[in-house]
Amino acid sequence: MSVPLDRLYHYLGDVVNHDLLIYRWLPHGSRKLEDLDQLMNYPEAKWYHSPIAIFHDQEPLDYDFYSPEQIRACAKALFLRDNTQSMLADPILDYLSQQHLRGIACCANYHDLTILVHSEQHSVEVDRFEQTGFVPVYYWSHAVIAQDWFRYAEYDPKLAFDSSKIRQDFLIYNRAWAGTREYRLCFVEQLLATGLAPYCNISFNPEDGGHYSTHQFVNPNFQIANYNLHNELRPNTHDSAASADYCGEDYVTTGIEVVLETLFDDSRWHLTEKTLRPIACGKPFILMSAPGSLQYLKQYGFETFGELIDESYDQITNHRQRLQAVIAEMTRISLMSPESKNQLYIKLNDIAKRNKQQFFNGLHDQVINEYKNNMNQAMITMQQHCTRKHLARIKELIDQ
């Protein structure tokens, strides 16, 4: 049985021995303002005394995603729901609208700042939040969540490596392509154009909030010309819940997973369960993510495959060229002789086995200790900024 996510967040509050007022999104991974809610029904006194911590720890940060008008409307809806008439005055709503996410949380608090728990490094978005009254706390939440989601992979006999069972070179999961994932359309087009598709276990979903033929590319470098992708690849019928599971048959019958991460044409390091799934399943991988992401993994004791796979792609900052470099390396591997491929997969498996061991036996404590240290530093900052200015301003506006 999966660990309830609420229990996980209680644990994250308890592990630092701090009396936090925790807000998180439910359903998990939602970005809707109305889904940002308290972890539990805290007593009113705690609203004032306890530091507020907003866990924005699954999705990438986007400071401009929420406008002041959206914050204002959501705050008003919450006060109407709770019949808090004193907070419905326009000056109060206007004030809250300028407080970003803290305007939805309880900003009438003794602390001037708000903790923001996030899961990305090398991030200008983190800097923007920090400059406007948030105290960032980095925590690689996906590592802890993935250990729950993929826990059976530690013992699953179906995942036992056998090079004789490999039928295709590459495993590629490619369900969604909208938003920051639009590079995947270009990647699929290149797979077909270079003749790599027969070497891949891959499917394609033509609909992701709209048909791909009508998609307006934010990054013109990924613009495609082939709108017959849905006829050339088998359909993808999975939903988003598939991220919380793995298919043993897929892993035992393919040589390397090509991981298509959420962020690609970006400078941020933000790795999700997509990267951790092949690690948990003892699978070698090529990582399509922001440049430098392999270094991010090495911070947590994982090995990559640079002695056997050309990983220079990870240092290419031009995003289209990085995509093409991955295609080139896939092409090189696909053209190897059967004997050479077999030897490659055996050697790659040795590294993947060590990564799996690190995932199940070393990663959790490292991530939690890192989170504890980061949160403890944040709490020092919170105590240094505890003048009750927000609470005082709200009271002034109520008395007007």
KEZASE-667647 format. One record per residue (C-alpha): residue in three letters; x, y, z. Coordinates in steps of 0.001 Angstrom, whole numbers, padded with zeros to 6 digits, always signed. Layout:
residues N
AlaXYZ/...
This chain:
residues 400
Met+000000+000000+000000/Ser+001268+003470-000877/Val+002221+005865+001911/Pro-000479+008588+002167/Leu+000968+011893+001000/Asp-000455+013731+004015/Arg+001565+011413+006240/Leu+004660+012288+004227/Tyr+004137+016005+004814/His+003501+015441+008522/Tyr+006785+013575+008554/Leu+008567+016478+006856/Gly+007255+018820+009524/Asp+008169+016492+012367/Val+011630+015621+011079/Val+012885+019175+011602/Asn+011272+019496+015051/His+009629+022770+014061/Asp+006006+023752+014556/Leu+005244+024589+010933/Leu+001957+025714+009460/Ile+002113+023620+006291/Tyr+000274+024384+003070/Arg+000461+022025+000104/Trp-001436+021340-003093/Leu-004028+018597-003111/Pro-004448+016729-005433/His-000693+016324-005321/Gly+000903+018062-008269/Ser-002018+020417-008865/Arg-001162+024058-009542/Lys-004651+025455-009038/Leu-004778+028165-006392/Glu-007970+026745-004933/Asp-006126+023465-004271/Leu-003504+025131-002069/Asp-004706+024211+001390/Gln-003597+023585+004960/Leu-002247+020153+005716/Met-004772+019879+008527/Asn-007272+022053+010402/Tyr-004838+023928+012598/Pro-006100+025751+015704/Glu-006477+029478+015173/Ala-003646+030356+017557/Lys-001228+028442+015355/Trp-002084+030679+012416/Tyr-000343+033544+014154/His+002594+031900+015915/Ser+003838+029193+013568/Pro+005961+029899+010488/Ile+004122+029249+007232/Ala+005664+026707+004855/Ile+004231+026296+001354/Phe+005310+023031-000291/His+005657+023707-004015/Asp+007864+020651-004264/Gln+006614+018601-007201/Glu+006047+020965-010126/Pro+008616+023480-011439/Leu+008298+026993-010030/Asp+006791+029697-012222/Tyr+006547+033050-010487/Asp+004397+034594-013232/Phe+001952+031690-013326/Tyr-000294+033461-010794/Ser-001404+037047-011357/Pro-002420+039474-008580/Glu-005967+039287-009938/Gln-006002+035492-009535/Ile-004631+035735-005995/Arg-007294+038323-005115/Ala-010148+036265-006552/Cys-009022+033097-004811/Ala-008575+034838-001453/Lys-012057+036326-001764/Ala-013545+032923-002546/Leu-011863+031428+000518/Phe-013203+034175+002813/Leu-016686+033766+001384/Arg-016469+030020+001940/Asp-015397+030515+005549/Asn-017825+033405+006120/Thr-014965+035699+007176/Gln-016736+038967+006450/Ser-014057+041191+007989/Met-011552+040092+005328/Leu-013735+040867+002320/Ala-013069+044606+002218/Asp-011430+045743-001023/Pro-008326+047229+000673/Ile-007607+043895+002358/Leu-008094+041906-000839/Asp-005891+044374-002692/Tyr-003181+043961-000068/Leu-003361+040169-000256/Ser-003206+040255-004048/Gln+000299+041732-003793/Gln+001583+038964-001502/His+001756+036242-004171/Leu+001117+032717-002773/Arg+001191+033918+000832/Gly-001995+035838+000044/Ile-003778+032479-000207/Ala-002094+031141+002905/Cys-002466+032813+006282/Cys-000380+035946+005802/Ala-001833+037551+008985/Asn+001064+035962+010839/Tyr+003811+037105+013191/His+006484+036210+010617/Asp+007300+038671+007839/Leu+008489+035995+005425/Thr+007053+032714+004120/Ile+008961+029470+003612/Leu+008742+028045+000096/Val+009775+024403-000204/His+010797+023629-003794/Ser+012655+020987-005788/Glu+014954+022747-008232/Gln+018535+024015-008394/His+020231+026649-010570/Ser+016891+028448-010677/Val+016124+032071-011497/Glu+012559+031349-010380/Val+013812+030583-006873/Asp+015666+033903-006929/Arg+012495+035761-007880/Phe+010524+034270-004999/Glu+013356+035017-002594/Gln+013430+038647-003677/Thr+009742+039064-002838/Gly+009550+037761+000713/Phe+009909+033999+000450/Val+012572+031873+002121/Pro+013458+029045-000289/Val+014072+025568+001086/Tyr+015384+023075-001446/Tyr+014126+019497-001026/Trp+014281+016768-003687/Ser+010752+015541-003029/His+010692+013286-006079/Ala+013412+011114-004541/Val+011297+010349-001463/Ile+008069+009915-003425/Ala+009756+007646-005987/Gln+011061+005366-003253/Asp+007454+004739-002280/Trp+006085+004446-005800/Phe+008774+002054-007061/Arg+009504+000196-003814/Tyr+008646-003250-005249/Ala+011371-002831-007882/Glu+013913-003609-005148/Tyr+012647-007221-005033/Asp+010843-007746-008338/Pro+012272-010900-009992/Lys+010851-009800-013357/Leu+013478-007047-013483/Ala+016409-009480-013451/Phe+018811-008558-016249/Asp+019071-010991-019163/Ser+020639-009584-022316/Ser+019100-012377-024401/Lys+015621-010943-023713/Ile+016396-007494-025140/Arg+014389-006958-028320/Gln+014744-003199-028795/Asp+017518-000798-027913/Phe+015558+002063-026400/Leu+012602+002485-024065/Ile+010906+005899-024341/Tyr+007867+007026-022351/Asn+006219+009931-024127/Arg+002687+010584-022897/Ala+002505+014407-022703/Trp+004051+017082-024914/Ala+002332+020361-023958/Gly+003907+023201-021964/Thr+007563+022680-021087/Arg+007462+019270-022781/Glu+006989+020560-026334/Tyr+010546+019512-027238/Arg+009216+015937-027245/Leu+007350+016570-030492/Cys+010611+017555-032161/Phe+012336+014533-030632/Val+009700+012135-031982/Glu+009911+013750-035418/Gln+013694+013234-035395/Leu+013341+009591-034349/Leu+011201+008969-037399/Ala+013341+011050-039740/Thr+016532+009179-038778/Gly+014952+005725-038919/Leu+015367+005111-035185/Ala+011729+004287-034431/Pro+012060+000507-035097/Tyr+014784+000374-032432/Cys+012497+002012-029859/Asn+009660+000926-027633/Ile+007704+004160-027970/Ser+004125+005350-028415/Phe+002597+008737-029171/Asn-000378+010691-027893/Pro-001733+013179-030464/Glu-003913+014917-027845/Asp-002562+016871-024871/Gly-005033+019645-024142/Gly-005438+019926-027902/His-004206+018218-031053/Tyr-000490+018454-031724/Ser-001150+019787-035226/Thr-002519+023007-033686/His+000196+023401-031043/Gln+001810+026859-030972/Phe+005481+026356-030131/Val+006915+028659-027488/Asn+010416+027679-028590/Pro+010492+027937-032406/Asn+013602+025759-032501/Phe+011358+022775-031819/Gln+008837+023516-034573/Ile+007954+020353-036464/Ala+006957+019786-040084/Asn+005703+016200-039847/Tyr+002077+016037-038726/Asn+001727+012358-039493/Leu+003348+011257-036210/His+000127+009711-034925/Asn-000053+007400-037945/Glu+003578+006314-037745/Leu+003644+005354-034043/Arg+001296+003243-031953/Pro-001089+005262-029758/Asn-000272+006086-026146/Thr-003268+005298-023957/His-001753+005931-020505/Asp-002837+008633-018082/Ser-000733+010667-015657/Ala-001027+007988-012946/Ala+001327+005816-014993/Ser+004222+007845-013572/Ala+003691+006110-010228/Asp+004273+002626-011644/Tyr+006636+000687-013876/Cys+006252-002099-016413/Gly+008675-004954-015854/Glu+008154-006262-019375/Asp+009229-002925-020859/Tyr+012405-002866-018806/Val+013515-006446-019398/Thr+013013-006263-023184/Thr+014845-002986-023880/Gly+018478-001997-023482/Ile+018485+001681-022439/Glu+015770+004064-021310/Val+015794+007509-022885/Val+014242+009667-020166/Leu+012221+012643-021403/Glu+012157+014968-018417/Thr+009667+017760-017660/Leu+012251+020512-018239/Phe+014565+020448-021240/Asp+015044+023890-022800/Asp+015740+025437-019415/Ser+018710+026149-017153/Arg+017152+024622-014028/Trp+017965+021230-012563/His+014596+019680-011789/Leu+014599+015896-012011/Thr+011453+013921-011287/Glu+010347+010327-010867/Lys+010894+009948-014622/Thr+014645+009854-014029/Leu+014414+007820-010826/Arg+012247+005054-012287/Pro+014995+003477-014442/Ile+017417+003852-011535/Ala+015009+002013-009214/Cys+014512-000683-011840/Gly+018245-001127-012446/Lys+018167+000262-015964/Pro+020813+002326-017791/Phe+019558+005581-019233/Ile+020179+008588-021433/Leu+018809+011728-019816/Met+017054+014394-021868/Ser+016876+017273-019445/Ala+018450+020671-018809/Pro+022230+020829-019360/Gly+024202+019672-016342/Ser+021511+017317-015055/Leu+023888+014353-014944/Gln+026029+016326-012507/Tyr+022909+016806-010373/Leu+022521+013028-010142/Lys+026156+012585-009193/Gln+025573+014848-006175/Tyr+023429+012040-004779/Gly+025945+009270-005286/Phe+024699+007979-008635/Glu+026991+006972-011465/Thr+026335+007843-015079/Phe+027505+005974-018151/Gly+030134+008239-019712/Glu+032669+005448-020197/Leu+030245+003577-022435/Ile+027805+006208-023727/Asp+028809+009591-025116/Glu+027383+011888-022445/Ser+028814+015098-023880/Tyr+025219+015970-024783/Asp+024662+016940-021144/Gln+027051+019899-021482/Ile+025504+021346-024651/Thr+023623+024525-023770/Asn+022009+024947-027190/His+018830+022952-026643/Arg+018231+021906-030258/Gln+021858+020807-030579/Arg+021583+018834-027324/Leu+018539+017022-028708/Gln+020417+016260-031924/Ala+023406+014973-029947/Val+021154+012465-028180/Ile+019738+011359-031533/Ala+023286+010927-032867/Glu+024330+008755-029913/Met+021179+006656-030230/Thr+021962+006191-033908/Arg+025512+005057-033104/Ile+024251+002463-030629/Ser+021519+001222-032963/Leu+024097+000510-035699/Met+026356-001601-033479/Ser+026652-005303-034212/Pro+024550-007673-032079/Glu+027708-008899-030327/Ser+028858-005355-029517/Lys+025420-004387-028251/Asn+025310-007419-026004/Gln+028657-006506-024452/Leu+027538-002883-024073/Tyr+024368-003858-022217/Ile+026252-006195-019896/Lys+028676-003408-018935/Leu+025904-000841-018582/Asn+024009-003223-016328/Asp+026939-003354-013884/Ile+026642+000411-013354/Ala+022834+000294-013225/Lys+022996-002332-010452/Arg+025137-000028-008316/Asn+022738+002850-008933/Lys+019813+000703-007837/Gln+021666-000142-004639/Gln+022244+003554-003961/Phe+018600+004375-004659/Phe+017252+001910-002110/Asn+019978+002104+000530/Gly+021553+005555+000544/Leu+019360+008125-001145/His+016593+008587+001428/Asp+018833+009582+004324/Gln+020883+011891+002139/Val+017798+013720+000843/Ile+016162+014003+004269/Asn+019356+015237+005954/Glu+019760+017820+003203/Tyr+016165+018933+003723/Lys+016658+019162+007498/Asn+019748+021319+007106/Asn+018041+023606+004606/Met+014911+023945+006742/Asn+016918+024663+009894/Gln+018744+027467+008112/Ala+015414+028831+006893/Met+014022+028827+010425/Ile+016911+031004+011574/Thr+015991+033490+008857/Met+012311+033323+009828/Gln+013066+034143+013461/Gln+015192+037079+012363/His+012175+038505+010516/Cys+009329+038252+012994/Thr+007918+041785+013360/Arg+004216+040992+012760/Lys+004100+043545+009953/His+001544+041624+007883/Leu-000719+041086+010868/Ala-000456+044760+011813/Arg-001287+045876+008273/Ile-004328+043595+008083/Lys-005601+044978+011395/Glu-005132+048540+010124/Leu-007144+047764+007018/Ile-009920+046113+009031/Asp-010166+049184+011297/Gln-010403+051638+008407/
